[in-house]
Amino acid sequence: MANEVERGRLNRSRLGKSAAGAVNSRVFMNGGAGTIARVVRRSRDDPENTDTKQDWECVMLANIKPGQWVTIKVTKQPRAESRRKTLIRICEKDPAVRKERHRLKRSRVVRMDRRGGRLWADRPARVAAVCTCPGSTYKVFASVDVLRELNCIAGNVEVKPA
């Protein structure tokens, strides 16, 4: 999709619901460096939408490029279940959380039961290792997929280079 974006050929159905109905919307990627940008919607009667100004804006995550470590601080608890799951998925990439997850996995006792002559493993549910409360901080490697997901939950987190 990056090549299509650079050449100016966009299939609006691939952009999703937020950009499909936009009047003047573009996806901007900075010179192939992989910097993530957000689609900004503007209407035709917007006073800022003139010929002298650009009709797109690039909203970056504090000039963070893929391949560096970032610190994520939760500023507001996500209300939507999908955003909460996204935040948990990103924060579980923290090395300290991975170590805790491995310790919790080893400490769970798997019981073996016999049912109808066969052995069945009764595995307990996993314990949450990530807290999405405001003030929690995590250190994550900023790959392209992590930056895309952080852009989706940018209103709930504060991202800084580590």
PLY file of the C-alpha trace (Angstrom):
ply
format ascii 1.0
element vertex 162
property float x
property float y
property float z
element edge 161
property int vertex1
property int vertex2
end_header
0.00 0.00 0.00
2.97 2.34 0.58
3.85 2.35 -3.11
0.27 3.23 -4.03
0.30 6.04 -1.47
3.54 7.53 -2.80
2.24 7.44 -6.37
-1.06 9.01 -5.33
-3.23 6.05 -6.29
-5.43 5.13 -3.36
-8.23 2.64 -3.22
-10.59 4.21 -0.68
-12.07 0.84 0.26
-8.66 -0.23 1.62
-8.39 2.79 3.91
-11.26 1.78 6.17
-14.40 3.54 7.36
-12.73 6.66 8.74
-11.15 7.72 5.47
-13.65 6.28 2.99
-16.09 9.16 3.49
-13.49 11.88 3.70
-13.69 14.62 1.11
-10.06 15.73 1.07
-8.08 12.96 2.71
-4.72 11.46 1.98
-2.45 9.03 3.72
1.07 10.40 4.02
4.19 8.34 4.55
7.41 10.27 4.97
9.80 9.28 2.19
9.58 5.55 2.73
11.23 5.86 6.15
8.21 4.13 7.64
7.03 7.07 9.72
3.38 6.56 10.50
0.80 9.25 9.75
-2.89 9.53 10.45
-5.58 10.40 7.92
-7.05 13.82 8.66
-10.52 14.65 7.36
-11.40 18.06 6.01
-14.69 19.23 4.55
-15.05 21.47 1.50
-16.38 24.40 3.52
-13.58 24.27 6.09
-11.89 27.72 6.25
-8.47 26.07 6.56
-9.05 24.09 3.37
-7.71 26.57 0.79
-5.56 26.22 -2.28
-2.61 27.86 -0.56
-2.55 25.33 2.28
-1.94 21.64 2.01
-5.08 19.55 2.34
-3.38 16.95 4.51
-1.65 17.01 7.82
0.83 14.58 9.18
0.24 13.69 12.80
3.32 11.88 14.08
4.03 10.09 17.31
6.69 12.47 18.64
8.95 11.90 15.60
9.47 8.26 16.51
10.83 6.05 13.76
10.67 2.25 13.65
13.64 0.47 15.17
14.01 2.29 18.47
12.78 1.69 22.00
9.87 3.78 23.29
8.31 4.32 26.69
4.54 4.07 26.77
2.69 5.75 29.63
-1.03 5.15 30.01
-2.71 8.54 30.47
-6.36 7.51 30.25
-8.03 4.13 30.54
-9.58 3.12 27.19
-13.37 2.85 27.23
-13.75 0.66 24.17
-12.97 -3.02 24.58
-11.03 -3.08 21.30
-8.74 -0.23 22.43
-8.18 -1.92 25.78
-7.18 -5.16 24.05
-4.88 -3.25 21.70
-3.19 -1.56 24.65
-2.74 -4.90 26.43
-1.34 -6.50 23.27
1.22 -3.71 22.85
2.25 -3.62 26.51
2.78 -7.38 26.60
5.77 -6.84 24.31
7.66 -5.24 27.21
10.57 -7.54 28.23
9.70 -7.22 31.93
6.08 -8.22 31.23
7.27 -11.17 29.13
9.45 -12.34 31.99
6.53 -12.06 34.42
4.25 -13.90 31.96
6.80 -16.74 31.73
7.04 -16.92 35.55
3.24 -17.03 35.87
3.04 -19.73 33.20
5.51 -21.96 35.07
3.75 -21.44 38.39
0.32 -22.61 37.12
-0.44 -26.19 38.02
-1.93 -28.27 35.21
-4.07 -31.09 36.60
-4.58 -34.23 34.61
-8.01 -35.86 34.87
-9.26 -39.11 33.48
-12.47 -38.88 31.45
-13.75 -41.92 29.65
-10.39 -43.64 29.71
-8.53 -40.65 28.29
-6.31 -38.13 30.07
-7.47 -34.50 29.94
-5.46 -31.49 31.02
-7.31 -28.98 33.19
-5.46 -25.75 32.54
-6.29 -22.73 34.71
-6.97 -19.37 33.05
-3.99 -17.07 32.68
-3.48 -14.24 35.12
-3.26 -10.69 33.73
0.29 -9.32 33.77
-0.53 -5.93 32.24
-2.36 -3.15 34.06
-4.15 -0.57 31.89
-4.61 1.89 34.76
-3.46 5.49 34.18
0.15 5.97 35.21
1.41 2.53 34.14
4.57 2.67 32.03
6.01 0.10 29.65
9.14 -0.02 27.48
8.52 -1.47 24.01
10.51 -1.85 20.80
8.88 0.42 18.19
8.40 -1.71 15.12
6.09 -0.59 12.30
3.15 -2.67 13.55
3.54 -1.32 17.10
3.59 2.27 15.81
0.43 1.68 13.77
-1.39 0.33 16.81
-0.07 3.15 19.01
-1.49 5.60 16.48
-4.92 4.00 16.98
-4.81 4.51 20.75
-2.90 7.80 20.74
-5.56 9.47 22.89
-4.99 7.02 25.73
-1.20 6.85 25.84
1.82 9.13 25.91
4.74 7.87 23.83
8.34 9.05 24.29
11.66 7.70 23.07
13.30 5.56 25.77
0 1
1 2
2 3
3 4
4 5
5 6
6 7
7 8
8 9
9 10
10 11
11 12
12 13
13 14
14 15
15 16
16 17
17 18
18 19
19 20
20 21
21 22
22 23
23 24
24 25
25 26
26 27
27 28
28 29
29 30
30 31
31 32
32 33
33 34
34 35
35 36
36 37
37 38
38 39
39 40
40 41
41 42
42 43
43 44
44 45
45 46
46 47
47 48
48 49
49 50
50 51
51 52
52 53
53 54
54 55
55 56
56 57
57 58
58 59
59 60
60 61
61 62
62 63
63 64
64 65
65 66
66 67
67 68
68 69
69 70
70 71
71 72
72 73
73 74
74 75
75 76
76 77
77 78
78 79
79 80
80 81
81 82
82 83
83 84
84 85
85 86
86 87
87 88
88 89
89 90
90 91
91 92
92 93
93 94
94 95
95 96
96 97
97 98
98 99
99 100
100 101
101 102
102 103
103 104
104 105
105 106
106 107
107 108
108 109
109 110
110 111
111 112
112 113
113 114
114 115
115 116
116 117
117 118
118 119
119 120
120 121
121 122
122 123
123 124
124 125
125 126
126 127
127 128
128 129
129 130
130 131
131 132
132 133
133 134
134 135
135 136
136 137
137 138
138 139
139 140
140 141
141 142
142 143
143 144
144 145
145 146
146 147
147 148
148 149
149 150
150 151
151 152
152 153
153 154
154 155
155 156
156 157
157 158
158 159
159 160
160 161
